[in-house]
Amino acid sequence: MGDDWGVRSALNRTQETGNAPKRFVSERVVSNVTSRGVRTLQKDRLLGRGPFPYYKINRQVAYNLDEVLAIVEASRVGSAE
């Protein structure tokens, strides 16, 4: 995909400091990063389930990219060899 699913642009918007701001991304970016469908993410929110916490900013849904990546990394199975 052209821009690593929007992740690279989200990463570029932050500065590499010890106190970096939260990086909010859309459900489409989370869908691409996690291979979980956009409709599945929407259904998870509706039913109050799913592994990824989300935020409502004004009327838009946003995910903290760092939280999503941490959950994905925590769910890894097997060794890294």
Secondary structure as UniProt FT lines:
FT   TURN            2..3
FT   HELIX           4..6
FT   HELIX           7..12
FT   TURN            18..19
FT   STRAND          24..25
FT   HELIX           27..34
FT   HELIX           38..47
FT   STRAND          55..57
FT   TURN            58..59
FT   STRAND          60..64
FT   HELIX           65..74
//
